């Protein structure tokens, strides 16, 4: 697993509009890079919608949000249109980014083993170093605080960590 302090693997990938986005062009900005298995599935939809809702706050922190899955750009466009997403989605159909970031792994579901994306989020600092990692992300966690059940959104955890990293 990639660790905090390591240089983040470089990448270039097509976004939903078939425009190439490269890490070299984002140096100087904070990057929230999150990997997810598949467009238009429940957990992935919640995650994308949560990041979209929080996007203005991430922009205030000079951060770019990039979601990555093996889906093609056409499927990303349908996902964005159907769910009114404002974040950028990158297509990794050859799974190069997934492999470089070590999120393409053996998974198990209902007794079957297969290769797939393990939901993972990285914060990359303006110098291109990994500043935070969340492996095996739970998009929404239930927690009991003072006897009351609350829902903790992964997008909010990432935003709070970004603020902490920036000293805000």
Phi, psi and omega in degrees: 000137175295147186235160176304136179099338178286153172290131180290140176303139178288152179211156168218129181208157179280136174272185184299340180259016181061033175253133181285129176247125181238144180300326181300331180279352183253001178303140183097349177245157170279140179238128169259109183248111181240135180257135180219156187290314193198136177298151172061030172248158189305305183295319181292324177293314178302315182297313180296319179293321179295318178293323177298315180298326182269359187304317179302323179290323176294320178298322177297335179265014179057042182243144175255135177256125178233118174264140183230131171213168178285001179292154179279171185294326179297318179293322175300317179299316179298318179300312181297315180294314183294322185255005178054049180279147177244359178278165178267133177246132179256140180265125181237057187297332178273358176065020180296313179297317180301319179289316180299324180268005174061035178254355175272104189221167175289128180238161176233138176208125179050045175081001180250145177252141179200161176273140180192177180279126171270118184304117186216143177235140176236143164254127178248129184281172184299343178269358179090016179259149177287123182257338178200150179221136171239103176276152176049059185295137165260118186297316179223121181249142174266136181218144176260122179235119181051045176078000182246133179280129177233159179253130180253121181271133178303318180303322179289323176300317181295316180299316180295321178294321179297317177300316180299315180298328180272357180072031181253000000 
